[in-house]
Amino acid sequence: MVIHKTDDFLEELLRLPKPVQQLLERQEHIFRENWLDPRLHTKRIKEMPGVFSFRITRRYRALFYWKGEEAVFFSIGHRKDVYR
C-alpha cells in the first residue's frame, strides 16, 4: 500500500513527543497490512466527508483520506486538537 504524508503532517509529527513518533511507525505497519485492523480503531469522521482517523495512542490520532488506492496522511495530533 502506498502512503503519502503531506508536509503539514510531517511538521506536526516532528512536534509530537518521541514515544508517540515511534508508536506511529508501529501503527503505520499495521495500517499497511489492514487499514481496518481493530487495533487501529479506524473511524470515519462525520463532520469531514471522506476523512478517517486511526489511533496512535489513546490521546493521539492520525487523519487520512483516500486518493484512489493511495492513503494520504494529512494531520496528526492530540485528539482534542486534531479535528479542528
Buried (B, 14 or more C-beta within 10 A) or exposed (E): EEEEBEEEBEEBBEEBEEEBBEBBEEBBEBBEEEBEBEEBEBEEBEEEEEBBBBBBBEEBBBBBBEEEEEBBBBBBBEBEEBBE
